Amino acid sequence: MEKKQKNACSGCQGSDHPFVNLPWLPDAGKNASLPSPPTDEECFRLWDKYGMLDNVRAHSLLVAHIATAMARRAASLGLPVSVPETRASALLHDLAKTWCLRYGGSHALLGAAWTVAETGNYRIGQGVILHVHWPWQLPDGPAICSLPFFVIYADKRVRHDKCVTLSERFEDLLVRYGHTEQARAGIRSTYGQAKEMEALLAKYLEWSLDENTFDCGRLV
């Protein structure tokens, strides 16, 4: 607990915060024996089971492509990253998006619950629950090159089904969701975090990311 609070942001330390008992990233799953991650085909069957819309599927495929490319880069540098877990988490990050568009609620929270129930792998679920926003201080070290950050960053680089820069992605979010000053402030805060994350990932992956298309075609 002491280490968790040291790394947590001041707004996330209260005992009633929904993330307070989530394992701090560098120790998450250490020496833990968890079920193998689902294959692409198994993830696609979960998409069918939970009625994922076609546009959400297209978005999820591209997010998974980018997150997988980053995980492979990290693995090539000798960092302890599970490429299959990263890919599965990215494929499932919007598992509850369709349901929540129709009925409301947090697609990250519900999607993580469904993911853990279906896979039994909380590391995959961790990427789902945190893909919208990381509620702690970002680690300035190799720990930034791990599953949740790959999924978060990849999601921020995909507008619908196109790879775009962070600024283009967040300009679109402001137009679609920035209907109040509070909403706009939240989007700008998340953009600032995404830019910081991009710089740290580029540093430790030794890879330029800001205009990298990850072989997805030109930026649009």
C-alpha positions in Angstrom: 0.0 0.0 0.0 2.8 2.4 0.8 4.3 2.1 -2.7 0.9 2.5 -4.3 0.2 5.7 -2.4 3.6 7.1 -3.2 2.9 6.7 -6.9 -0.8 7.6 -6.9 -2.0 11.1 -7.7 -3.4 13.1 -4.8 -7.0 12.8 -6.1 -6.8 9.0 -6.2 -5.7 8.1 -2.6 -9.1 8.1 -0.9 -10.3 4.8 0.4 -13.5 5.1 -1.6 -11.8 5.7 -4.9 -12.7 2.9 -7.4 -9.0 2.4 -8.3 -7.6 2.4 -4.8 -7.1 -1.4 -4.6 -5.9 -1.9 -8.1 -2.3 -3.3 -8.0 0.3 -0.7 -8.8 1.6 -1.4 -12.3 5.3 -2.6 -11.8 4.1 -5.3 -9.3 0.9 -6.2 -11.1 0.8 -9.9 -11.8 4.4 -10.5 -10.7 5.0 -14.3 -10.5 1.2 -14.7 -10.9 -0.2 -17.6 -12.9 -3.0 -16.3 -15.0 -5.0 -17.9 -17.8 -3.5 -17.6 -21.3 -4.8 -14.6 -23.2 -7.6 -15.2 -25.8 -6.6 -15.5 -29.5 -7.9 -13.1 -32.0 -10.7 -15.5 -33.0 -11.7 -15.9 -29.4 -11.9 -12.1 -29.0 -14.0 -11.9 -32.1 -16.4 -14.4 -30.7 -16.7 -12.1 -27.6 -17.4 -9.2 -29.9 -20.3 -11.3 -31.4 -21.5 -12.3 -27.9 -21.7 -8.7 -26.7 -23.1 -7.3 -30.0 -20.3 -5.0 -30.9 -21.2 -2.5 -33.7 -19.2 -2.8 -36.9 -17.6 0.7 -36.5 -16.4 -0.2 -33.0 -14.9 -3.4 -34.4 -13.0 -1.5 -37.0 -11.7 1.0 -34.3 -10.7 -1.9 -32.0 -8.8 -3.7 -34.8 -6.6 -0.6 -35.5 -6.1 0.1 -31.8 -4.9 -3.5 -31.4 -2.6 -3.2 -34.4 -0.9 -0.1 -32.9 -0.7 -1.5 -29.3 0.7 -4.8 -30.7 3.4 -3.0 -32.7 4.5 -1.1 -29.5 4.5 -4.2 -27.4 6.7 -6.0 -30.0 9.0 -3.1 -30.0 9.3 -3.2 -26.2 9.9 -7.0 -26.3 12.6 -6.5 -28.9 14.4 -4.2 -26.4 14.3 -6.9 -23.8 11.4 -5.4 -21.7 9.1 -7.9 -19.9 6.0 -7.4 -22.1 3.4 -9.9 -23.1 2.5 -9.2 -26.7 -0.5 -11.6 -26.7 -1.9 -10.1 -23.5 -1.5 -6.6 -24.9 -3.2 -7.5 -28.2 -6.1 -9.2 -26.4 -6.6 -6.2 -24.1 -6.6 -3.8 -27.1 -9.0 -6.0 -29.0 -11.4 -6.0 -26.0 -10.9 -2.4 -24.7 -14.3 -1.3 -26.2 -16.1 -4.6 -25.5 -18.9 -2.7 -23.6 -18.9 0.4 -25.8 -22.0 -0.7 -27.8 -24.0 -1.6 -24.7 -23.1 1.7 -23.0 -24.0 3.8 -26.1 -27.4 2.3 -25.9 -28.0 2.1 -22.2 -25.4 4.4 -20.5 -22.7 3.7 -18.0 -18.9 3.5 -18.1 -17.8 1.2 -21.0 -14.3 1.0 -19.4 -15.7 -0.3 -16.0 -18.3 -2.6 -17.5 -15.9 -3.8 -20.3 -13.3 -4.7 -17.7 -15.8 -6.7 -15.6 -16.9 -8.6 -18.7 -13.3 -9.1 -19.8 -12.2 -10.5 -16.5 -15.3 -12.7 -16.3 -14.7 -14.1 -19.8 -10.8 -14.5 -19.7 -10.0 -14.8 -16.0 -6.9 -12.6 -16.7 -6.9 -9.4 -14.7 -3.9 -8.0 -16.6 -6.0 -7.9 -19.7 -8.9 -6.4 -17.8 -6.5 -3.8 -16.3 -5.9 -2.5 -19.8 -9.6 -2.2 -20.5 -10.5 -0.4 -17.3 -7.7 2.1 -17.7 -7.8 2.8 -21.4 -9.7 6.1 -21.1 -7.4 7.7 -18.5 -4.5 6.8 -16.2 -5.4 8.0 -12.7 -1.9 8.2 -11.3 1.3 9.9 -12.0 3.0 8.5 -15.1 6.1 6.5 -14.4 9.3 8.0 -15.9 11.1 4.7 -16.5 10.8 1.4 -18.4 7.5 0.7 -16.6 5.8 3.0 -19.0 6.5 0.4 -21.7 3.7 -2.0 -20.5 0.3 -3.2 -21.4 -2.0 -0.4 -20.0 0.0 2.4 -21.5 0.2 0.7 -24.9 -3.6 0.3 -24.9 -4.3 3.9 -23.6 -1.9 5.5 -26.2 -3.1 3.3 -29.1 -6.7 4.3 -28.4 -5.7 8.0 -28.4 -4.1 7.6 -31.9 -7.2 6.1 -33.6 -10.1 8.4 -34.7 -12.9 6.0 -35.7 -10.9 3.7 -38.0 -8.0 6.0 -39.0 -4.6 6.6 -37.4 -4.2 10.3 -36.6 -2.0 12.5 -34.4 -3.0 13.1 -30.8 -3.9 16.7 -31.6 -6.3 15.5 -34.4 -7.9 12.9 -32.1 -8.5 15.4 -29.3 -9.8 18.1 -31.6 -12.4 15.5 -32.7 -13.2 14.7 -29.1 -13.7 18.4 -28.3 -16.2 18.7 -31.1 -18.1 15.6 -30.3 -18.1 15.6 -26.5 -17.0 19.1 -25.4 -20.5 20.4 -24.8 -19.7 22.0 -21.4 -16.7 23.7 -19.9 -16.3 20.9 -17.5 -16.2 18.4 -20.4 -13.8 20.5 -22.3 -11.5 20.8 -19.3 -11.5 17.0 -18.9 -10.7 16.5 -22.5 -7.8 19.0 -22.4 -6.4 17.3 -19.2 -6.5 13.9 -20.9 -4.8 15.4 -23.9 -2.0 16.8 -21.7 -1.5 13.4 -20.1 -1.5 11.7 -23.6 1.2 14.1 -24.8 3.3 13.3 -21.7 2.7 9.6 -22.2 3.8 9.9 -25.9 7.1 11.6 -24.9 7.9 8.9 -22.3 7.0 6.0 -24.5 9.1 7.4 -27.3 12.0 7.8 -24.9 12.0 4.3 -23.6 10.9 2.6 -26.8 13.6 4.6 -28.6 11.0 5.2 -31.3 9.5 8.4 -32.8 5.8 8.2 -32.2 4.1 11.6 -32.9 3.6 10.9 -36.6 4.2 7.2 -36.7 1.5 5.4 -38.7 2.6 2.0 -37.4 2.2 0.7 -41.0 -1.4 1.7 -41.0 -1.2 4.0 -43.9 -0.8 7.8 -44.0 -2.0 10.0 -41.3 -5.5 11.4 -42.2 
